[in-house]
Structures are given as structure tokens and as C-alpha cells.
Amino acid sequence: MNTHTPRKHHCLFVLDTNVLMHDPTALFRFMEHDLYIPMVVLEELDAGKKGASETARNVRQVSRFLDDMLTDIDLAHIRDGLTIKTAFAENTDHLG
């Protein structure tokens, strides 16, 4: 009888600007893995919020999701990466 418990494969995904511009819910599609969002992506998203296009609406939604997740987080913790709980799942994601 095999009593070995299989280990969950844990990966790090780097989300780029295009992914988030076209699918704001991509933030929640990697629940069992770590996510990394580079600062340049956040800057590009910030620049893309203006306008009435679908892409601009998506970018504003991503911004709202991130704001909601980071509401009570100290800025010092954000620099080193942090573990956040999402409202959409019981498990946690790590944004770094």
C-alpha cells in the first residue's frame, strides 16, 4: 500500500499587462500558485485606466480588485511581497 502523499506542484506566475487588460479576473485564476506583478505592469495599468473602451474598463476593474485586496496592508510589507486572502476563495495567493 502506497502511503506517499503526492505534493502539490506550486508555481510562480508573472502576469503581464496584456493578460490583466483583457481579463481582470486573471488575478483569481491561479489560486494554488504564487503571482508576481512587476511594478512596470502596475504603471502600465495605471496609464491605461483613462477612456471608455472595454480595455480601459477592464484596467479600472483590475485596479479596484487590487485596491480591495490591499486595503489594510502596510506599504512596508508590499515591497517584500505579501500573502493576501481573496474574497473569491478560501486559499491564499502570494503577490510579490
C-alpha positions as CSV (number, residue, x, y, z in Angstrom):
1,M,0.0,0.0,0.0
2,N,1.4,3.4,-1.0
3,T,1.2,5.9,1.8
4,H,3.1,8.6,0.0
5,T,1.0,11.7,-0.3
6,P,1.6,13.5,-3.6
7,R,2.9,17.0,-3.3
8,K,1.1,19.8,-4.9
9,H,3.0,21.4,-7.7
10,H,3.5,25.1,-6.7
11,C,4.5,27.6,-9.4
12,L,5.2,31.3,-9.7
13,F,3.3,33.1,-12.5
14,V,4.3,36.5,-13.7
15,L,1.3,38.4,-15.0
16,D,1.9,40.9,-17.7
17,T,-0.1,44.0,-18.7
18,N,-1.9,42.4,-21.6
19,V,-3.2,39.5,-19.5
20,L,-4.8,41.8,-17.0
21,M,-6.0,44.3,-19.6
22,H,-8.0,41.6,-21.3
23,D,-9.1,39.5,-18.3
24,P,-9.3,41.4,-15.0
25,T,-10.3,38.1,-13.3
26,A,-6.9,36.6,-14.2
27,L,-5.8,37.6,-10.7
28,F,-8.0,34.9,-9.4
29,R,-7.2,32.1,-11.8
30,F,-4.0,30.9,-10.2
31,M,-5.3,30.4,-6.6
32,E,-3.0,27.5,-5.8
33,H,0.1,29.3,-7.1
34,D,2.1,32.5,-6.4
35,L,1.6,35.5,-8.6
36,Y,4.1,38.2,-9.3
37,I,3.0,41.5,-10.7
38,P,6.0,43.7,-11.7
39,M,5.9,47.4,-10.9
40,V,6.1,48.2,-14.7
41,V,2.9,46.3,-15.1
42,L,1.2,48.4,-12.4
43,E,2.5,51.5,-14.0
44,E,1.2,50.5,-17.5
45,L,-2.2,49.6,-16.0
46,D,-2.4,52.9,-14.3
47,A,-1.7,54.7,-17.6
48,G,-4.4,52.6,-19.3
49,K,-7.3,53.5,-17.0
50,K,-8.5,56.5,-19.0
51,G,-11.2,56.2,-21.6
52,A,-14.4,54.4,-22.3
53,S,-13.0,51.4,-24.2
54,E,-13.5,47.9,-22.9
55,T,-9.8,47.7,-22.2
56,A,-9.9,50.8,-20.1
57,R,-12.9,49.4,-18.2
58,N,-11.0,46.2,-17.6
59,V,-8.0,48.1,-16.3
60,R,-10.1,50.0,-13.9
61,Q,-11.6,46.7,-12.7
62,V,-8.1,45.3,-12.1
63,S,-7.3,48.4,-10.1
64,R,-10.4,48.0,-8.0
65,F,-9.6,44.3,-7.3
66,L,-6.0,45.2,-6.2
67,D,-7.2,48.1,-4.1
68,D,-9.7,45.9,-2.3
69,M,-7.1,43.2,-1.7
70,L,-4.5,45.6,-0.4
71,T,-6.8,47.9,1.7
72,D,-5.4,47.1,5.1
73,I,-1.8,46.2,4.1
74,D,1.2,48.3,5.3
75,L,3.3,49.6,2.4
76,A,6.5,48.2,4.0
77,H,5.1,44.6,3.6
78,I,4.2,45.2,-0.1
79,R,7.9,45.8,-1.0
80,D,8.9,42.3,0.1
81,G,5.8,40.6,-1.3
82,L,2.9,39.5,0.7
83,T,0.3,36.8,1.1
84,I,-3.3,38.0,0.7
85,K,-6.6,36.4,1.1
86,T,-9.0,36.9,-1.8
87,A,-12.7,37.3,-1.4
88,F,-13.2,34.7,-4.1
89,A,-11.5,31.7,-2.4
90,E,-10.6,30.1,0.9
91,N,-7.0,29.7,0.0
92,T,-4.4,32.5,-0.3
93,D,-2.4,34.0,-3.1
94,H,1.1,35.5,-2.8
95,L,1.7,38.7,-4.6
96,G,5.3,39.6,-4.8
